[in-house]
Amino acid sequence: MRQIAEMLLLNGTLVDCPGLIYGKTGIVIFFFHYARYTENSLFEDYAWDLIGEVQNQIYTNIPTNYKKGVAGIAIGIDFLIRNNFIEADEDIFEDFDERMYRAVMYDPWQDFSFYDGLTGYGQYWISRLRYPTASIQARECLRRIVGLIEEKLPDIPEKEQTDVFCFLHDLPEIPGFDAEARHALLLREQCRREWDLQLADICKSFPRLGSSFIANIIRIYQYRRLFNDALQNEINALQQILDLDTVKQPTSMGLLTGYAGEGMIRLTAYNQANTSWMQLL
């Protein structure tokens, strides 16, 4: 763990991307967890320094997508607030809301993928649905995304189907979205039948994750979460993570493929972090 933290301390501020999946926001999440684990406030101070850099970059021309842009950064901040790592006024999301509303309602959209497309935007608005001041916008955007999924359902490519299913799975869990959530639930079951996702090969599920060591652990977690499968033999791999010396060292810093992700996996294996951070990916 110490080597991971040292690598991130040396290189975290050098990472160009401010985003959640590959950039500074993911590193911030690691350092807040690591500060709590070590009881060393210096790591928390470093996390705050990175947040300052992310805030400066938000006002540059960064994309709205989940992978490297606004949607993922905002979700990361919301995660830190909900897990009592930071305190922030709700108006911190005002600029995010404006950009993400425009992205859903007016701007051209790329596809239904989670990292680059509409379902990533949808995850942002699911998080905002929990806040009364944003709930009207959130409902409007979520209705539009669900409507587009329903309209385009026969044409959604296989590589985006799991992302769509994830999005529809998460909607019914949100309080105050009852009628729309019931509709999303029916649509989700239609997707399950037509795409046969329940029987999908776990190794081929969630193509967005790629094939890194970290990604394979996240894939198992997401599969269990969506399909309520025990997969006990596979998830026991977490216990083997305590000895990671045999695993090829990461070549990047981020949460999905880099040192921040490996650090979070280790903290999870040590029972110093719960698995909720995996849902971010």
C-alpha positions in Angstrom: 0.0 0.0 0.0 2.8 2.4 0.8 4.4 2.0 -2.6 1.0 2.7 -4.3 0.5 5.9 -2.2 4.0 7.0 -3.0 3.5 6.5 -6.7 0.3 8.5 -6.6 1.8 11.3 -4.5 4.6 11.7 -7.0 2.4 11.5 -10.1 -1.1 12.5 -9.1 -0.8 16.2 -9.9 0.9 15.4 -13.2 -2.2 13.5 -14.5 -3.8 15.7 -17.2 -7.3 14.2 -17.0 -9.5 15.6 -14.2 -12.0 12.8 -14.6 -13.2 9.9 -12.4 -12.3 6.8 -14.4 -8.8 7.7 -15.6 -7.9 11.0 -13.8 -7.5 13.1 -10.7 -11.1 12.5 -9.3 -10.4 8.8 -9.0 -7.1 9.5 -7.2 -8.9 11.8 -4.8 -11.2 9.0 -3.8 -8.2 6.8 -3.1 -6.5 9.4 -0.9 -9.6 10.1 1.2 -9.9 6.4 1.9 -6.2 6.1 2.5 -6.1 9.0 4.9 -8.8 7.4 7.0 -7.0 4.1 6.9 -3.6 5.6 8.0 -5.2 8.2 10.2 -2.8 10.7 8.5 -4.3 14.0 7.6 -1.5 14.8 5.1 -3.1 12.4 2.6 -6.4 14.2 3.0 -4.6 17.5 2.4 -3.2 16.1 -0.8 -6.7 15.0 -1.8 -8.0 18.5 -1.3 -5.1 19.9 -3.4 -6.2 17.6 -6.2 -9.8 18.7 -5.8 -8.6 22.3 -6.3 -6.9 21.3 -9.5 -10.0 19.5 -10.7 -12.2 22.6 -10.0 -9.8 24.7 -12.1 -10.0 22.3 -15.0 -13.8 22.1 -14.9 -14.0 25.6 -16.3 -11.8 24.7 -19.3 -13.3 22.9 -22.3 -13.7 19.4 -20.8 -16.3 17.0 -22.1 -19.6 16.2 -20.3 -19.1 12.4 -20.4 -18.7 10.1 -17.5 -15.3 8.7 -18.4 -13.2 11.9 -18.4 -15.6 14.8 -17.9 -18.3 16.5 -15.9 -20.7 13.6 -15.2 -18.0 11.4 -13.7 -16.4 14.2 -11.7 -19.7 15.2 -10.2 -20.6 11.6 -9.3 -17.2 11.3 -7.6 -17.8 14.4 -5.5 -21.3 13.2 -4.6 -19.8 9.8 -3.5 -17.4 11.7 -1.2 -20.2 13.7 0.3 -22.5 10.7 0.8 -19.6 8.8 2.5 -18.8 11.6 4.8 -15.3 12.3 3.4 -16.2 15.9 2.6 -18.9 18.5 3.4 -20.2 20.8 0.7 -23.2 23.0 0.0 -25.6 21.8 -2.6 -24.8 24.8 -4.8 -21.5 23.1 -5.6 -23.6 21.2 -8.3 -25.2 24.3 -9.9 -22.8 24.5 -12.8 -22.8 20.7 -13.2 -26.6 20.7 -13.4 -26.6 23.4 -16.1 -24.1 21.6 -18.3 -25.7 18.1 -17.8 -29.2 19.4 -18.5 -28.0 20.9 -21.7 -26.2 17.7 -22.6 -29.3 15.6 -22.2 -32.0 17.9 -23.5 -30.3 19.8 -26.3 -26.8 18.7 -27.3 -26.1 15.9 -29.8 -25.4 12.6 -28.0 -23.0 9.9 -29.0 -24.6 6.6 -28.0 -26.1 4.8 -25.0 -22.8 3.8 -23.4 -22.0 4.5 -19.8 -18.6 6.1 -20.2 -19.3 8.2 -23.3 -23.0 8.4 -23.8 -26.5 8.8 -22.4 -26.5 6.2 -19.6 -23.5 7.9 -18.0 -25.5 11.2 -18.1 -28.4 9.2 -16.6 -26.2 8.1 -13.7 -25.5 11.8 -13.0 -29.2 12.6 -12.9 -30.0 9.6 -10.7 -27.6 11.0 -8.1 -29.2 14.4 -8.4 -32.7 13.0 -8.0 -31.8 12.7 -4.3 -31.6 16.5 -3.9 -34.9 18.4 -3.8 -33.6 21.5 -5.6 -32.5 19.4 -8.6 -35.3 16.8 -8.7 -37.4 18.6 -11.4 -34.5 18.7 -13.8 -33.5 15.2 -12.9 -37.0 13.8 -13.6 -37.1 15.6 -16.9 -33.7 14.3 -18.0 -34.3 10.8 -16.8 -37.7 10.6 -18.6 -36.0 11.7 -21.8 -33.2 9.1 -21.5 -35.7 6.3 -20.8 -37.9 7.4 -23.7 -34.9 7.3 -26.1 -33.9 3.9 -24.9 -37.5 2.6 -25.5 -37.6 4.3 -28.9 -34.2 2.9 -30.0 -34.3 -0.4 -28.2 -34.2 -2.7 -31.3 -31.1 -0.9 -32.6 -29.0 -0.7 -29.4 -25.7 -2.5 -30.2 -24.5 -5.4 -28.0 -21.6 -3.5 -26.6 -24.0 -0.9 -25.0 -26.6 -3.3 -23.8 -25.2 -4.0 -20.3 -24.7 -0.2 -19.8 -28.4 0.3 -20.6 -29.4 -2.5 -18.3 -27.3 -1.0 -15.4 -29.0 2.3 -15.8 -32.5 0.8 -15.8 -31.6 -1.4 -12.9 -30.6 1.7 -10.8 -33.7 3.8 -11.4 -36.2 1.7 -9.4 -34.0 2.1 -6.3 -34.4 5.8 -6.2 -37.2 7.2 -3.8 -39.6 9.6 -5.3 -39.4 8.3 -8.8 -42.2 5.7 -8.4 -44.2 5.8 -11.6 -41.2 6.3 -13.9 -39.3 3.6 -12.0 -42.1 1.1 -12.6 -41.9 1.9 -16.3 -38.1 1.5 -16.2 -38.5 -1.8 -14.4 -40.7 -3.2 -17.2 -38.3 -1.9 -19.8 -35.5 -3.5 -17.9 -37.2 -6.9 -17.9 -37.8 -6.5 -21.6 -34.1 -5.9 -22.2 -33.3 -9.0 -20.1 -35.5 -11.2 -22.2 -34.5 -9.8 -25.6 -30.8 -9.6 -24.9 -30.5 -12.7 -22.7 -28.2 -10.8 -20.3 -28.8 -13.2 -17.4 -27.0 -15.9 -19.3 -24.2 -13.7 -20.6 -20.6 -14.9 -20.2 -19.3 -12.9 -17.2 -15.9 -12.6 -18.9 -17.6 -10.8 -21.9 -20.0 -8.7 -19.8 -19.4 -4.9 -19.3 -17.1 -4.4 -22.3 -16.5 -0.8 -21.2 -14.3 -2.2 -18.4 -11.7 -3.7 -20.6 -9.5 -6.6 -19.4 -7.2 -5.3 -16.6 -6.9 -7.0 -13.3 -8.9 -4.2 -11.6 -11.6 -4.3 -14.3 -12.1 -8.1 -13.8 -12.8 -7.6 -10.1 -15.2 -4.7 -10.9 -16.9 -6.9 -13.5 -17.6 -9.6 -10.9 -19.0 -7.1 -8.4 -21.2 -5.5 -11.1 -22.5 -8.8 -12.3 -23.4 -9.9 -8.8 -25.1 -6.6 -8.1 -27.2 -6.7 -11.2 -28.2 -10.3 -11.3 -28.0 -11.3 -7.6 -25.7 -14.2 -8.4 -23.5 -15.5 -5.6 -20.5 -16.2 -7.8 -18.8 -17.1 -4.5 -15.8 -18.8 -6.1 -15.1 -15.9 -8.3 -15.5 -13.2 -5.7 -13.2 -15.0 -3.4 -10.5 -13.6 -5.6 -10.7 -10.5 -3.4 -9.0 -12.5 -0.7 -6.1 -13.2 -3.0 -5.5 -9.6 -3.6 -3.6 -9.3 -0.3 -0.7 -10.8 -2.3 -0.5 -8.6 -5.4 3.2 -8.9 -6.0 2.6 -11.5 -8.7 0.3 -9.1 -10.6 1.7 -6.9 -13.3 2.3 -3.3 -12.0 -0.1 -0.7 -13.3 1.2 1.7 -15.9 -1.3 4.5 -15.1 -2.7 6.4 -12.1 -6.4 6.2 -12.5 -9.2 4.3 -10.8 -10.0 1.7 -13.5 -6.6 0.7 -14.8 -4.1 2.4 -12.5 -2.6 2.7 -9.0 -5.6 4.4 -7.5 -7.8 1.4 -8.5 -5.2 -1.1 -7.2 -5.0 0.8 -4.0 -8.8 0.8 -3.6 -8.9 -3.0 -4.3 -6.3 -3.5 -1.5 -8.2 -1.4 0.9 -11.4 -3.3 0.2 -9.5 -6.6 0.7 -8.3 -5.2 4.1 -11.9 -4.3 5.0 -10.8 -0.7 5.1 -13.2 0.3 2.3 -16.6 -1.1 1.4 -17.4 -2.2 -2.2 -19.7 0.8 -2.9 -16.8 2.6 -4.8 -16.9 -0.2 -7.4 -20.3 0.9 -8.5 -18.7 4.1 -9.7 -17.0 2.1 -12.5 
